[in-house]
Amino acid sequence: MYDKIYYQDVENQFITNYLFSDLQKKEKNNIYNLLLYCIRR
């Protein structure tokens, strides 16, 4: 249960960074890959 909460926090943090940062396309793709990784867990 703790791990699930932790990964949700990580996901939210990356979404926040994405929304409030000027990210290059490569960085955006890395975030999507991380989110997919978190979902698969």
Chimera marker file (.cmm) of the C-alpha trace (Angstrom):
<marker_set name="trace">
<marker id="1" x="0.000" y="0.000" z="0.000" r="1" g="1" b="0" radius="0.5"/>
<marker id="2" x="2.811" y="2.406" z="0.838" r="1" g="1" b="0" radius="0.5"/>
<marker id="3" x="4.528" y="1.666" z="-2.472" r="1" g="1" b="0" radius="0.5"/>
<marker id="4" x="1.336" y="2.449" z="-4.363" r="1" g="1" b="0" radius="0.5"/>
<marker id="5" x="1.023" y="5.805" z="-2.584" r="1" g="1" b="0" radius="0.5"/>
<marker id="6" x="4.690" y="6.545" z="-3.264" r="1" g="1" b="0" radius="0.5"/>
<marker id="7" x="4.374" y="5.856" z="-6.969" r="1" g="1" b="0" radius="0.5"/>
<marker id="8" x="1.217" y="7.957" z="-7.154" r="1" g="1" b="0" radius="0.5"/>
<marker id="9" x="3.172" y="10.854" z="-5.621" r="1" g="1" b="0" radius="0.5"/>
<marker id="10" x="5.950" y="10.389" z="-8.169" r="1" g="1" b="0" radius="0.5"/>
<marker id="11" x="3.410" y="10.341" z="-10.984" r="1" g="1" b="0" radius="0.5"/>
<marker id="12" x="1.738" y="13.511" z="-9.707" r="1" g="1" b="0" radius="0.5"/>
<marker id="13" x="5.094" y="15.239" z="-9.352" r="1" g="1" b="0" radius="0.5"/>
<marker id="14" x="6.045" y="14.458" z="-12.926" r="1" g="1" b="0" radius="0.5"/>
<marker id="15" x="2.663" y="15.612" z="-14.205" r="1" g="1" b="0" radius="0.5"/>
<marker id="16" x="3.145" y="18.870" z="-12.290" r="1" g="1" b="0" radius="0.5"/>
<marker id="17" x="6.630" y="19.296" z="-13.732" r="1" g="1" b="0" radius="0.5"/>
<marker id="18" x="5.277" y="18.662" z="-17.203" r="1" g="1" b="0" radius="0.5"/>
<marker id="19" x="2.460" y="21.170" z="-16.886" r="1" g="1" b="0" radius="0.5"/>
<marker id="20" x="4.565" y="23.936" z="-15.373" r="1" g="1" b="0" radius="0.5"/>
<marker id="21" x="7.834" y="23.541" z="-17.253" r="1" g="1" b="0" radius="0.5"/>
<marker id="22" x="9.049" y="24.237" z="-20.770" r="1" g="1" b="0" radius="0.5"/>
<marker id="23" x="10.056" y="20.692" z="-21.602" r="1" g="1" b="0" radius="0.5"/>
<marker id="24" x="11.746" y="19.592" z="-24.757" r="1" g="1" b="0" radius="0.5"/>
<marker id="25" x="10.180" y="16.780" z="-26.730" r="1" g="1" b="0" radius="0.5"/>
<marker id="26" x="12.700" y="14.213" z="-25.508" r="1" g="1" b="0" radius="0.5"/>
<marker id="27" x="11.992" y="15.068" z="-21.874" r="1" g="1" b="0" radius="0.5"/>
<marker id="28" x="8.260" y="14.822" z="-22.489" r="1" g="1" b="0" radius="0.5"/>
<marker id="29" x="8.716" y="11.346" z="-23.954" r="1" g="1" b="0" radius="0.5"/>
<marker id="30" x="10.724" y="10.310" z="-20.901" r="1" g="1" b="0" radius="0.5"/>
<marker id="31" x="7.869" y="11.405" z="-18.640" r="1" g="1" b="0" radius="0.5"/>
<marker id="32" x="5.350" y="9.414" z="-20.657" r="1" g="1" b="0" radius="0.5"/>
<marker id="33" x="7.605" y="6.367" z="-20.428" r="1" g="1" b="0" radius="0.5"/>
<marker id="34" x="7.861" y="6.771" z="-16.662" r="1" g="1" b="0" radius="0.5"/>
<marker id="35" x="4.090" y="7.096" z="-16.307" r="1" g="1" b="0" radius="0.5"/>
<marker id="36" x="3.598" y="3.937" z="-18.356" r="1" g="1" b="0" radius="0.5"/>
<marker id="37" x="6.128" y="2.192" z="-16.126" r="1" g="1" b="0" radius="0.5"/>
<marker id="38" x="4.245" y="3.294" z="-13.003" r="1" g="1" b="0" radius="0.5"/>
<marker id="39" x="0.931" y="2.107" z="-14.460" r="1" g="1" b="0" radius="0.5"/>
<marker id="40" x="2.401" y="-1.303" z="-15.314" r="1" g="1" b="0" radius="0.5"/>
<marker id="41" x="3.508" y="-1.753" z="-11.712" r="1" g="1" b="0" radius="0.5"/>
<link id1="1" id2="2" r="1" g="1" b="0" radius="0.2"/>
<link id1="2" id2="3" r="1" g="1" b="0" radius="0.2"/>
<link id1="3" id2="4" r="1" g="1" b="0" radius="0.2"/>
<link id1="4" id2="5" r="1" g="1" b="0" radius="0.2"/>
<link id1="5" id2="6" r="1" g="1" b="0" radius="0.2"/>
<link id1="6" id2="7" r="1" g="1" b="0" radius="0.2"/>
<link id1="7" id2="8" r="1" g="1" b="0" radius="0.2"/>
<link id1="8" id2="9" r="1" g="1" b="0" radius="0.2"/>
<link id1="9" id2="10" r="1" g="1" b="0" radius="0.2"/>
<link id1="10" id2="11" r="1" g="1" b="0" radius="0.2"/>
<link id1="11" id2="12" r="1" g="1" b="0" radius="0.2"/>
<link id1="12" id2="13" r="1" g="1" b="0" radius="0.2"/>
<link id1="13" id2="14" r="1" g="1" b="0" radius="0.2"/>
<link id1="14" id2="15" r="1" g="1" b="0" radius="0.2"/>
<link id1="15" id2="16" r="1" g="1" b="0" radius="0.2"/>
<link id1="16" id2="17" r="1" g="1" b="0" radius="0.2"/>
<link id1="17" id2="18" r="1" g="1" b="0" radius="0.2"/>
<link id1="18" id2="19" r="1" g="1" b="0" radius="0.2"/>
<link id1="19" id2="20" r="1" g="1" b="0" radius="0.2"/>
<link id1="20" id2="21" r="1" g="1" b="0" radius="0.2"/>
<link id1="21" id2="22" r="1" g="1" b="0" radius="0.2"/>
<link id1="22" id2="23" r="1" g="1" b="0" radius="0.2"/>
<link id1="23" id2="24" r="1" g="1" b="0" radius="0.2"/>
<link id1="24" id2="25" r="1" g="1" b="0" radius="0.2"/>
<link id1="25" id2="26" r="1" g="1" b="0" radius="0.2"/>
<link id1="26" id2="27" r="1" g="1" b="0" radius="0.2"/>
<link id1="27" id2="28" r="1" g="1" b="0" radius="0.2"/>
<link id1="28" id2="29" r="1" g="1" b="0" radius="0.2"/>
<link id1="29" id2="30" r="1" g="1" b="0" radius="0.2"/>
<link id1="30" id2="31" r="1" g="1" b="0" radius="0.2"/>
<link id1="31" id2="32" r="1" g="1" b="0" radius="0.2"/>
<link id1="32" id2="33" r="1" g="1" b="0" radius="0.2"/>
<link id1="33" id2="34" r="1" g="1" b="0" radius="0.2"/>
<link id1="34" id2="35" r="1" g="1" b="0" radius="0.2"/>
<link id1="35" id2="36" r="1" g="1" b="0" radius="0.2"/>
<link id1="36" id2="37" r="1" g="1" b="0" radius="0.2"/>
<link id1="37" id2="38" r="1" g="1" b="0" radius="0.2"/>
<link id1="38" id2="39" r="1" g="1" b="0" radius="0.2"/>
<link id1="39" id2="40" r="1" g="1" b="0" radius="0.2"/>
<link id1="40" id2="41" r="1" g="1" b="0" radius="0.2"/>
</marker_set>
